């Protein structure tokens, strides 16, 4: 914080009204924009003696001055905050980098209406359907419409200058109104059916077509009836393939994923009960931002950008609740001039939409994190942070997982400059140690991993140990014993000790041998790479442990008895009627089972009643 800025003197002058504040650094650059229901209370919270959030601490250190703008309502503050963020792009705000307009499907208001893609303001005459998340989604829909409804999609200039039908007429994808190949009434009926279809009323369209087919048949207009029959069949096929139909809802489902300094927000657009498409967004996220802060900022910026053709639906489904959710819902309702529901409590179809959005968000984030260009950049920055003279080509990370010492599993994951190499991951089932002894488990895993002589291209440049100084010391001892197996080079060891709060960005990195702590900024891409390999190692270890634990718990108790193989187990279960009956049986009952001697029956009885 600048020595010229006196927060106590500043706070004495701040009003308690709602409004927006802008924070500046010493270069008079806006570094943060925020809004508040009570400006005095909100700004006072930045200058407490103890600040839990690391991002807030860094922000406060850079404040040289603050401006406030008072508004009449909290809604005005939200809108003004969004405009300021868009104008200044402050470094400590979550930024939605999206300024494109969204496409619509338009049915024009002509004698013979045209179906086409439309961008920009909806001032022209006609009906608009959308918005769609991308031009590709619109083109796909138009291609489908052309197969279902033979309504023209050609430019007006092309339509006006035709003297004979075009190829689309020959392919039965247009009725040829340009050359009077169809009556105005029949063409109008097809436009009406296309309109109903775009409104999500597929069943109503099919019902009307069935009636028209019957009428044409009664009037002996068999060609016309056959055309309706083909349309009905095509529509029914589309309806069966459509994953979401007929509920008539207009909503957006917002999925959220946040990992290793990157956030992905996936928006699923549902209009007239049909999924029009979806899109993933990767907002700029300042260091140590919480998931609640990122999601709240995204929703606010996303829907207050109405100038780009984005509309506010009546329902917005969100992956999780966040602070200020109710206030934002009220503000959006006032902004849109109808009630907007912003909720994370959903069931049935809505829950399905939300799960799909969250799945897509996680998938897109995983792809982004593993993208080659992103991975190459992070490897390079890690190389710089560790003062490596040669490029880092390969890294491995170890982690231990168990439940109260039960079924301990160690994982080893491998990263190279292209990202995770899952085919080279390894799991080690740990045995012969005291349950819960992570040091012994780490020693066993490392010994088994590197007990053979290592090929040059398989020797990692860095071995990460998910643990503190004790785990790192074990790893150092093992590698020293196996040093002959690393003939070309010895890997660098780095321990990753979780902070007290176990939050990402607060880890302690401990260098091998010197045991010095390595300092890295919380928003460093190099640290994000370390977090990525650590998280992947943890995920793989937990998955392996759960599989081993669940398999043991599901295993029949008969399998552990020597002399009782698959055939005898099957005979016991079949003859006595199940495992519970086997457990309740006496020695004599067990001995009556074909293939079970009296001696073996006694062994089975003793084992099951031990």
Secondary structure, 3 states (H helix, E strand, C coil): CCCCCCHHHHHHCCCCCCEEEEEECCCCCEEEEEEECCHHHHHHHHHCCCCCCHHHHHHHHCCCEEEEEECCCHHHHHHHHHHHHHHHCCCCCCECCCCCCCEEEEEECCCCCCEEEECCCCCCCEEEEEEECCHHHHHHHHHHHHHHCCCCCCCHHHHHCCCCCCHHHHCCCCCCHHHCCCCHHHHHHHHHHHHHHHCCCHHHHHHHHHHHHHHHHHCCCHHHHHHHHHHHHHHHHHHHHCCCCCCCCCEEEEEEEEECCEEEEEEEEEECCEEEEEEEECCECCCCCCHHHHHHHHHHHHHCCHHHCCCCCCEEEECCCCCCHHHHHHHHHHHHCCCCEEECCCCHHHHHHHHHHHHHHHHHHHHHHHCHHHHHHHHHHHHHHCCCCCCCCEEEEEEEEEECCEEEEEEEEEEECCEECHHHCEEEECCCCCCCCHHHHHHHHHHHHHCCCCCHHHCCCEEEECCCHHHHHHHHHHHHHCHHHCCCCCCEEEEEECCCCCCCCCCEEEECCCCCEECCCCCCHHHHHHHHHHHHHHHHHHHHHHHHHHHHHHCCHHHHCCCCCHHHHHHHHHHHCCHHHHHHCCHHHHHCCCCCCHHHHHHHHHHHCC
